């Protein structure tokens, strides 16, 4: 048994990958893997660690030396509390000699990258994070820390008007594509198998209602206020100039109009999930059609049995009629002969 313990190394010095005088404090998270005669090679150990999904990635590195193959281990998590202590049960001395690693004691592995936190300042305020991707330091902004700097870095934050316009255009396009597909499929004399289908007609109506129902928060509550209007055929069109004006005057409420709990984007997403999700409209309608097909198949089978029975009956009647006709023809010939004979 090999145990991985995740925690923090403190104190001491690190020289050539080995700690002297350091201590290790466990974070309380441990994981175990089993190494035995079936997997006690470098490849077997690597595969056992990776397949166990314990938060450690193992790889084999060829350094080009006389004994080139090295087992490299790295924690999947970042931050100072992601250092690793490895202990074995001592059942296999060779495994212990390879993997046993205590930063505060015997170290059979060399540390090449030291676990550390990201440390930086925002407006003079010291901040420490376990990852270089920080999404909770400044509200609404994600920082990706690329390198150490000796001097302050000035960040200019601008609204992404182009991104909002692209998203609004995508919404209009998606709405129009789906609405038109439903409309064309259900149209009278369209030749579609779904012509007149009430389910699709109902979904069309739901789309129109969502788009026409005002959002419940913010100073902007309707799509036409940001340049999205309806054409006579029921599809949408976007006035980019009006959208740009709305973003310039009230960018936050433009975002709220789409992304709030009652926003148009949120409602359309919820509606779509309800249609295509388990137990949704499409699944229910498909189940209904499949049940109808089963009932029709049963009726067809019953009708085929009945038609087969009728066919047999009519064949028997036809055969009987043929026999009767032959008998009548024979009788007719006999009577004709008798009449001819008597007349002579």
N, C-alpha and C positions, 0 to 999 in steps of 0.2 A: 504494500500500500504506500502510495506517495501522496503527501498532503501539501497543498498550496495554501499559504496564509497571506492575506493581503493587509498591509498596514503601513506604518510610517517609520522611516529610519531617522534617527536624530543623533547629534553629537559625533565625535570621532573625526577621523580624516579618511579620505578615499585616495589610494595610491595604486595606479595601474589596475584599477578595477576591483581592489580589495579594501575593505573597511578595517580600520584599527580604532578600537575604543568606542565604537558606535553602539547604540541600543536600538532594538526593534520593538515597536508597540503595535500589537495586532488591532486591526479595525473590527474584528469579530466576524469576518467573512472568510470561511475556509472552503476548500473543495478537494475531493479525493479522486485519484485514478488508480487503477490496478496495473502493475507491471509484473509480468511473470515470464515463464519460458516461452510463451507464445508470441511475445512482443517486446523482448528485451534487447532489440537492436535499435540503432539510432532512428531508422525509419519507423520501427514499431512504436517507439516512445513518442516520436513526433505525431504519428497518426492517432495514438491513444489520447494525447493531450488535445489535439484539434477536434477529434470526434466527441470528446466529453463536453465541449462547449462550456468550459469553466471560467472563461474570462482571460485565458492565456492563449496566445498564438505561438506555435512552435514551427521552426523551419530549420533546414539543414543548409549550411553555408560551406562552400569549398574555398579555402583561403590560399590554395596553390602550394602549400608546404608539403613535406614528406608524408605527414599524416593530415591530410587537408580537410577532412570533414568535421564540422563543428555544429553542435546543437545550439540554436539561438532561441531564446524565450523572451517574449515581451507581453506586458499586461495590455489588455484591450482598452482599459480605462486610463485616463490621464489624471495628473494631479499628484501631489506629494503623498497622498494616502494610498497610492497604487503600487508601492514597492512590494516585493514578493519574498517570502521566507518559505523554503522548501524543506520538509522533513520526510524521512522514510522510516518504515517499520524495522529496518535492519535485517530483514530476511535474506536480502541479496547484497553482499558487500560491494559488488561491482556497481549496482544501481545507486547505492548510497554514495560511493565514491564519485559518481558522475553527477548526481542530481542534488544531494544534500547541500543546502545552502542557507546559512544563518548569518545575516549581516552583523550580528552581535557575537558570532562564534566562528565555527568552521565554515569556510566558504570555498566550495568546489567549483563555483561558477564565477566569472569575472563580470562586473557590472560595467557596461559600456555607455549606457544612457541613464542618467540619474532622474528619478521621478521628481517632478517639481510642479509648482503652481505657476500660473501666469500672474505676474504682478505689473500693474500699470496705474496710471492716474487719469482721472477725467475731471477737468476743471480744478486740478489741484487736490482732488480727493483720492487717497490710496485705495486701490481695489485689488483683491486677490480672488482668482477663479481657478478651478481645476482644469479648465479647457481653454484653448486659444480661440474658440468660437463662443462669444459672449452675447447672449440675447436679453439679459435682464439688468444690464448696467444702466442703459438709457432707454426710457420707455419708447417702444415702437421702433427700436433700432437694433440691428445685429452687428457686432464688431468682430472682425476676423483679424487676429493679431498675427502678423507675418514675420516680424523681426524685431530685435532689440534696437532701440534708438537712444542716442545720447542727448538729444535735444527734443523738446516738445514737437508734436505733430499736430497741425491744424486740420480739422475735419470740417468740410463745408457740406452741410446737409440740405439737400434740395428736394422738393416734391417731385415725384416721378409722374408728371402729367402724361408723358408719352405712354407709360405703362398702363395708366388708367384708361387712356383712349383705346389702347390695344385690347384691354379686357372688355371694355364696353362694346367695341366692334365685334369681338368674339361672341359676346352674349347675344347681340342682335343677329349675327349670322347663324348661331346655333338655334335660336328661336325660329328664325325664318325657315331654315332647312327642315326642322321637325314639323313645324306647322304646315308647310307646303306639302311635305310627304304625306301627312295625315289627310289633308284636304284632297289631294289628288287620288289617294287610295280609296276614299269613301265617296268620291263624286259619282253622281248618277250617270249610268252608261259609260263609265270609265273603263269597263272591261276588267277591272280589278276584282279579285276574289273577295276583297273587303269593301266593295261598293255598298254604301248604306250601313256599314257596321256601326252599331250604336256605341260600342266601347270607345272606338277612336273618335267618334263625334263628341262623346263626353269628355275625353281627354283634351280635345281642341278647346272646348268650352272652359275647362279648368285652366288651361294656359292663358286664355284671354282674361279670366277673372283674376289670376295672380298678377298679371301685368297691369290690370286696371285698378287694383285695390291699393290704396295708399299705404305707405310704410308708417309705422306707429311712432317714430321718434325723429328728432332732428328738425331743422328748419326747412329741409327739402323732403318732400313726402311722395312725390309723383315722378314718373319717368320723364314726362314731357318737360319737367323743370331742368333736366340735364340734357335735353335735346333728343330724347328717344320718343318718337311719335309713331302712330299707326297709319298705314296706308289703307285705301279702300278695300284691298283684297285680304286684310287681316294681318299682314306681315308688318314688321317694324322697319323704321329707317332712322339713322343716326345723323343728327346735325352736329358735326364736330366743333363748329364755331361756338354753338351754344353750350356744349359740354365744356369747352376750354374756358368760357366766361364763368361758368358755375364753379370750376376748380379754382380760378383766380380769386373769386369772391368768397368762397366758402369750401375749401378743399376737404376739411374734416367731415362736413355734412354730406358731401358727395360720397365719401367712403362709407359713412353710416347708412346712406340710402341703399347701398348694396349689401353691406356686411353685417348690419345689426341683426338682432334676433328676428325682427320682422322685415328685414331688408329684402330686396328683390332677389339678390343672389342666393341668400339663405333659404328663402321660400321655394325658389325653383329647384335648389339642390334637394331639399326635403321632399318635394313633390316627385322628383325623378327617382329618388331612392325608394319611395313608396310604390312606384310603378314597377320598377325592375327588380326590387328586392324579393326575398322569400315571402310568399303569401301576398305579394303585390298584385296589381291589376293584371299584368301580363301572365303571371303564373296562374292566377285564378281563371282568367279567360281561357288559357291553354288547357287547364284541367277540365273546364266546362266543355270545350270543343272535343277533347279526347273522350269524355263521357258520352257525348252525343254520337261520336263516331262508333263507340262500342255498342250503343243502343241500335244505331242504324245497321251495324254489322249483324247484330242478333236478328233484327227484322229481316234483313236480306237472307240470312241462313234459313229462317223460318219460311220465308216466301219461296226459296228454292226447293225446300222439302215439299211444300204445298204444290208447287208447279210440277215437280217430279211425280207426285201422286196423281195430279190431274192428267198429266201426260200418259201415265200408265192406264188410267181409267178410260181416257179417250181412245187409246190404242186398242184396248179390249173391246170397247164399243164399236170401233171401226172394223175390228176383226169379226165381231159378231154380225155386223151389218153386211160385210162381204160374204159371210157364210149364208146369211139369210137371202141375200141377192142371188147367190149362186143357186140356192134351193129353189127360189122363185123362178129363175131362168129355166131350171130343169123341169119344173112343173109346167111352165108355159110351153116349153117344147113338147112335152108329153101331151098336153091338151090340144096343141095344134095338130099333132099327128093323129089324135083320136078324131078330131073334127074332120080332118081331111079324109080319113078312112071311112067314117060314117057317111060322109057326103058322097063318096064314090059308090 
